[in-house]
Amino acid sequence: MLLSEDSLTINSLADNFDMSRPAVSKHVKILETAGFISIKDRGRERYCTLKKDGFEELQAWLNYFDQFWTTKLRNLENLLNSKLPN
């Protein structure tokens, strides 16, 4: 959420968490590898920016499984209802 309004340096991000800067850097690297953020070097600073397309892929994945489980649960409900005595 910190990156939703503006790009921030890794140091600026680290200031918001109760963990070391190297630990924050590891998390940032994972988010970059997953496609959720990009990192740009500007002088001696590294700026992190959210990548909208990474979240669109995540939303598509979530939508698929949301519909998958909704269908499965609806089928289970129908089966259970058909087995109950009237």
Stockholm file with secondary structure:
# STOCKHOLM 1.0

chainA/1-86         MLLSEDSLTINSLADNFDMSRPAVSKHVKILETAGFISIKDRGRERYCTLKKDGFEELQAWLNYFDQFWTTKLRNLENLLNSKLPN
#=GR chainA/1-86 SS CGGGTSCEEHHHHHTTSSSCHHHHHHHHHHHHHTTSEEEEEETTEEEEEECHHHHHHHHHHHHHHHHHHHHHHHHHHHHHHHHSCC
#=GC SS_cons        CGGGTSCEEHHHHHTTSSSCHHHHHHHHHHHHHTTSEEEEEETTEEEEEECHHHHHHHHHHHHHHHHHHHHHHHHHHHHHHHHSCC
//
